[in-house]
Amino acid sequence: MGFFDGYNVATSGMSAQRTRINVVSANIANAKTTHTEQGGPYKKQQVVFEDVLLQSGKKTNANDVEMNNNSNSAQSLRGVGVKAITETNNDPIMRYEPSHPDANEEGYVAYPDINPVIEMVDLIEAMRSYEANVASFNTHKNIDTKTLEILKA
């Protein structure tokens, strides 16, 4: 494991969770959007994560000792990344509002199938995951700081 690998994993997690927070926030903001540029109601979006692997022989900050004594697999975890942002294919929720400008011939308006309570729970979970990655980063930084203090003495 290289000197900066812990930092890289934590920052990749923060970046992925930031993307998730942005997507969930957009879902909450558009929970009542009945008409988009593509036509129809807003479609809920979700973030799909993927693990980012790096060949152990191609580490950017590994030294010769790490390279020769590495008994792990040929790949090592580098962090997490955003694989895709997908739209759900849920059917819209139809509400009878004949005076609404987006009402169909029968007077029904198509609203996105977004539950703001569920979205808020997802937002809180993403924020807590982000905070956990910040704590991991700070712990790694504190360990490195103490190591340098010990080596200085």
Secondary structure, DSSP 4 states (H G I P E B T S, - for coil): --TTHHHHHHHHHHHHHHHHHHHHHHHHHTTT----TTSSS---EEEEEEEEEEEGGG-SS--HHHHHS--S-SEEEEEEEEEEEEE--PPPEEEE-TTSTT--TTSEEEE----HHHHHHHHHHHHHHHHHHHHHHHHHHHHHHHHHHHHH-
